[in-house]
Amino acid sequence: MKKSFVLFLVGLLAVVALAGCGEKSQADVVQALEKKIEEMSGYKAKGKMTLQTGSEPQEYEIEIWHKGPTYYRVNLKNSQKEQSQMILRNDEGVFVLTPALNKSFRFQSDWPQNSSQAYLYESLVKDILKDGAEAKFSSAENQYVFETKTNYQNNKMLPIQEITFDKKSLAPSMVKVMDTDRNPLVVVEFSSFEFNASFDDNSFDVEKNMSSAQIEVPTMATGDREPFAVKYPLEQPNGVKLVKETEIDTENGKRVILTFDGEKSFTLIQESAEIATPASASTSTYVNGTPADLGFTIGAMSDTSLTWTHDGVDYMLASEDLTTDELLMVAKSVQGQTAK
């Protein structure tokens, strides 16, 4: 009896030891993630992105294609409105397409390498690697969760992110980007993720993607557009107020110029976006600046200005006083707001 009991106890300890060996450490998981991005040829992913930066949450369907090493296609579509925008990167550069306006803009940029991207797998893993041992790690039944610092060059207001991976596949399932008070302002929920996906030869071609996107989101007709409602920023630096509002008639409708003054002054211009003719579909306008991800759209950032298009309206925010963080803060607070 004693011998059988000893054998039972040894067997039980062996089972416990084996079970313990199955739980991976933080270093094991980081190494596995690094290996994953080194070996993958690319991926296709779909999900939902929710922004909490306005008065009401805004939801966007998001589809991401990546073909290694440098081809990207990110399609953002508003769930409530018939509008979409696409970021493409191919051998010719970085392009931002707005199908409803039949417009594409080309940047000379190293996007997406220069900043955190909440919806790009390799960017998330890079942030984890950059944090090293400082990254917080936890393991649940089916998930690995990391908390790391972000690397937004133009936005220090979102310093923390929580990244959840599926334990079996190491695919991302959710990303929460948080402010300094740990409020999640950007949430990406992945519904599907396919590693080493295959692509057609023209998957990252500008004209092909513009044409296919316009089947889903038809180009606006100039005569059908209602006059836009003027929007005002809900956030601005302390001691700044609106001092002047000017409206000018243009060929496309109206242009509204809002002038803000105080400790830091800036100007916000809004006007009906021009719709490009079919004849100009194959040309891309060169933009002097870098792509700025506002969440709801992609803008162009320079040292003193930020321009973007949303819901058929062109916006330009210009200031000699605002920092890039402040330009982004003001721009993000304009969207999703009701007219004054």
C-alpha positions in Angstrom: 0.0 0.0 0.0 2.8 2.4 0.9 4.6 1.7 -2.4 1.4 2.3 -4.5 0.8 5.5 -2.6 4.3 6.7 -3.3 4.0 5.9 -7.0 0.6 7.8 -7.1 2.2 10.8 -5.4 5.1 10.8 -7.9 2.7 10.6 -10.8 0.6 13.4 -9.4 3.7 15.6 -9.0 4.8 14.8 -12.5 1.4 15.9 -13.9 1.5 19.1 -11.9 5.1 19.8 -13.2 4.0 19.2 -16.8 1.0 21.5 -16.3 3.3 24.2 -15.0 5.7 23.8 -18.0 2.8 24.5 -20.3 2.3 28.1 -19.1 4.5 30.5 -21.1 6.3 33.3 -19.5 6.3 36.9 -20.8 9.7 36.4 -22.4 8.4 33.2 -24.2 5.3 35.1 -25.6 7.4 38.1 -26.7 9.8 35.8 -28.5 6.9 34.0 -30.2 5.4 37.3 -31.4 8.8 38.5 -32.7 9.2 35.2 -34.6 5.6 35.5 -36.0 6.3 38.9 -37.6 9.7 37.7 -38.9 8.2 34.7 -40.6 4.8 35.9 -41.9 4.4 37.1 -45.5 1.5 39.4 -44.6 -2.1 39.2 -43.4 -5.7 40.2 -44.0 -7.8 41.4 -41.1 -11.3 42.8 -40.4 -12.7 44.5 -37.4 -14.5 47.5 -35.8 -12.9 50.7 -34.5 -14.7 52.8 -32.0 -13.6 56.4 -31.2 -14.6 58.0 -27.9 -13.0 61.4 -28.7 -16.3 63.2 -29.5 -19.6 63.8 -27.8 -20.8 60.4 -29.0 -18.9 57.2 -29.9 -18.2 56.9 -33.6 -17.9 53.4 -35.2 -15.9 52.4 -38.3 -15.6 49.2 -40.1 -11.9 48.6 -40.8 -10.2 46.2 -43.2 -6.4 45.8 -43.2 -4.3 44.1 -45.9 -0.5 43.9 -45.5 1.9 42.2 -47.9 5.5 42.1 -46.7 7.6 44.0 -46.5 6.0 47.4 -47.4 2.6 47.1 -49.1 -0.4 48.2 -47.1 -4.1 48.8 -47.7 -6.3 50.1 -44.8 -9.9 50.7 -45.6 -12.0 52.8 -43.1 -15.8 52.9 -43.6 -18.2 54.8 -41.4 -20.9 52.4 -40.2 -23.7 55.0 -40.2 -22.7 57.1 -43.2 -22.0 56.3 -46.8 -18.4 57.3 -46.7 -15.1 55.6 -46.7 -11.4 56.4 -46.9 -8.4 54.2 -47.8 -4.7 54.3 -47.1 -2.5 52.6 -49.6 1.2 52.1 -49.6 3.0 50.6 -52.7 6.2 51.2 -54.6 5.0 54.7 -55.7 4.4 56.1 -52.2 1.7 56.5 -49.6 -1.8 57.4 -50.9 -5.0 58.5 -49.2 -8.1 57.8 -51.3 -11.5 59.4 -50.7 -13.8 57.5 -53.2 -16.9 59.7 -52.6 -14.9 62.7 -53.9 -13.0 60.7 -56.5 -9.8 62.1 -55.0 -6.4 60.6 -54.1 -3.5 62.3 -52.3 0.1 61.1 -52.4 2.6 61.6 -49.6 6.3 61.1 -49.5 6.3 59.4 -46.2 7.6 56.4 -44.3 4.1 55.7 -42.9 3.4 53.4 -41.1 6.9 52.9 -39.7 7.2 56.3 -37.9 4.3 55.9 -35.4 2.2 53.4 -33.4 -0.8 52.1 -35.4 -3.5 50.4 -33.3 -4.7 48.3 -36.2 -1.4 47.0 -37.6 0.0 43.8 -36.2 3.6 44.5 -36.7 3.3 47.9 -35.1 1.7 46.4 -32.0 4.5 43.8 -31.7 7.1 46.5 -32.2 5.7 48.6 -29.3 5.8 45.5 -27.1 9.4 44.8 -28.1 10.3 48.5 -27.5 9.0 48.4 -24.0 10.9 45.2 -23.1 10.6 44.2 -19.5 8.7 47.4 -18.7 5.6 46.1 -20.6 3.0 44.7 -18.3 1.9 41.1 -19.0 -0.9 38.8 -18.0 -2.2 35.5 -19.1 -5.9 34.4 -19.1 -7.5 31.2 -20.3 -7.4 32.0 -24.0 -5.6 35.3 -24.1 -2.3 37.0 -23.6 -2.6 40.7 -22.6 0.1 43.3 -22.8 0.1 46.9 -21.6 2.7 49.1 -23.2 3.5 52.7 -24.0 2.5 54.1 -27.4 4.7 55.8 -29.9 2.5 58.5 -31.4 5.0 61.1 -32.6 2.3 63.8 -33.0 0.0 62.8 -30.1 1.1 62.5 -26.5 -2.5 62.5 -25.3 -2.8 58.7 -25.8 0.2 57.3 -24.0 -1.0 53.8 -23.0 -2.3 50.8 -24.9 -3.7 47.4 -23.9 -3.2 44.7 -26.5 -5.0 41.4 -26.3 -3.8 38.4 -28.4 -5.4 35.0 -29.0 -3.3 32.4 -27.1 -3.4 29.8 -29.8 -2.8 31.8 -33.0 -1.2 34.9 -31.5 -3.5 37.0 -33.6 -4.7 40.3 -32.0 -8.3 40.3 -30.8 -8.6 43.7 -29.2 -6.6 46.9 -28.8 -7.5 49.7 -26.4 -5.6 53.0 -26.7 -6.0 55.1 -23.5 -5.5 58.6 -22.3 -3.5 59.6 -19.1 -6.6 58.7 -17.0 -6.7 55.3 -18.5 -10.0 56.0 -20.4 -10.1 54.0 -23.7 -10.5 56.6 -26.4 -9.7 54.3 -29.4 -10.8 50.6 -29.3 -10.1 48.2 -32.2 -12.0 44.8 -32.1 -10.8 42.3 -34.6 -13.4 40.0 -36.0 -11.1 38.0 -38.3 -7.3 37.7 -38.8 -5.6 35.6 -41.5 -1.9 35.2 -41.5 0.1 34.7 -44.8 -2.9 35.7 -46.9 -2.7 35.7 -50.7 -3.1 38.8 -52.8 -3.8 39.6 -56.5 -1.2 41.6 -58.5 -3.3 44.8 -58.4 -4.4 44.5 -54.7 -2.4 47.6 -53.8 -3.0 49.6 -57.1 -4.5 53.1 -56.6 -6.8 53.1 -59.6 -8.1 49.6 -59.1 -8.9 50.3 -55.4 -10.5 53.6 -56.2 -12.8 52.0 -58.8 -13.8 49.1 -56.6 -14.4 51.4 -53.6 -16.7 53.6 -55.7 -19.0 50.6 -56.3 -19.6 50.4 -52.6 -19.6 54.2 -51.9 -20.7 56.0 -55.1 -19.1 59.4 -55.9 -21.1 62.3 -54.6 -23.1 64.4 -57.1 -22.4 68.1 -56.6 -26.0 69.2 -57.1 -27.3 66.7 -54.6 -25.4 68.0 -51.6 -27.0 69.9 -48.8 -25.1 73.0 -47.4 -22.9 71.7 -44.6 -23.4 72.7 -40.9 -20.6 74.6 -39.5 -18.7 72.7 -36.7 -16.8 74.2 -33.8 -14.0 72.6 -31.8 -15.0 71.5 -28.3 -11.4 71.5 -27.1 -8.8 74.2 -27.4 -5.9 75.6 -25.3 -6.9 77.5 -22.2 -7.4 81.3 -22.8 -8.5 80.9 -26.4 -11.9 81.9 -27.7 -13.7 82.4 -31.0 -13.5 86.1 -32.0 -14.7 86.1 -35.6 -16.8 84.0 -38.0 -16.8 84.9 -41.7 -18.8 83.2 -44.5 -17.9 83.4 -48.2 -19.7 82.1 -51.2 -17.6 79.8 -53.5 -18.2 77.8 -56.7 -18.7 74.7 -54.6 -21.0 76.2 -52.0 -19.7 78.2 -49.0 -16.5 78.7 -47.1 -16.5 79.5 -43.4 -13.5 81.0 -41.6 -13.4 80.8 -37.8 -10.8 82.9 -36.1 -9.7 82.0 -32.6 -7.5 84.4 -30.5 -6.0 84.5 -27.0 -2.8 83.0 -25.6 -2.5 80.8 -28.7 -4.3 81.8 -31.9 -5.5 79.6 -34.8 -7.8 79.7 -37.8 -10.2 76.9 -38.8 -11.5 77.0 -42.4 -14.4 74.8 -43.6 -15.7 74.5 -47.1 -17.6 72.1 -49.4 -15.1 69.7 -50.9 -14.6 69.8 -54.6 -15.6 66.6 -56.4 -13.0 65.5 -59.0 -14.2 64.7 -62.5 -13.9 61.1 -63.8 -11.2 62.4 -66.3 -8.9 63.3 -63.3 -9.4 59.9 -61.6 -5.9 58.6 -62.6 -4.1 61.6 -61.1 -3.0 62.0 -57.5 -2.4 65.4 -55.8 0.9 65.6 -54.0 0.5 66.7 -50.4 3.3 68.5 -48.6 3.2 67.0 -45.1 2.9 63.7 -43.3 -0.2 61.5 -42.9 -2.0 62.3 -39.6 -4.4 59.6 -38.3 -7.3 61.4 -36.8 -9.2 58.1 -36.3 -12.2 59.1 -38.3 -10.1 60.2 -41.3 -6.5 60.7 -42.5 -5.3 64.2 -42.6 -2.1 65.9 -43.8 0.1 67.4 -41.0 2.8 70.1 -41.5 4.6 72.2 -38.9 1.9 74.9 -38.9 -1.3 73.3 -40.3 -3.5 70.2 -40.4 -5.9 69.6 -43.3 -8.5 66.8 -43.7 -11.7 66.0 -45.5 -14.7 64.5 -43.8 -18.3 63.9 -44.9 -17.9 66.0 -48.0 -16.3 69.0 -46.2 -12.7 70.2 -46.4 -11.1 71.4 -43.2 -7.9 73.4 -42.7 -6.6 74.2 -39.2 -3.7 76.7 -39.3 -1.6 78.2 -36.5 1.9 79.5 -35.8 1.3 79.0 -32.1 -0.2 75.5 -31.7 2.0 72.5 -31.2 1.3 69.3 -33.2 -0.4 67.8 -30.2 -2.6 70.8 -29.9 -3.4 70.8 -33.7 -4.5 67.2 -33.3 -6.5 67.9 -30.2 -8.5 70.7 -31.8 -9.0 68.8 -35.1 -10.3 65.7 -33.3 -12.7 67.7 -31.2 -14.3 69.3 -34.3 -15.7 66.0 -35.7 -18.7 64.3 -34.4 -20.0 67.5 -32.9 -23.3 69.2 -33.6 -23.4 72.7 -35.1 -23.4 75.5 -32.6 
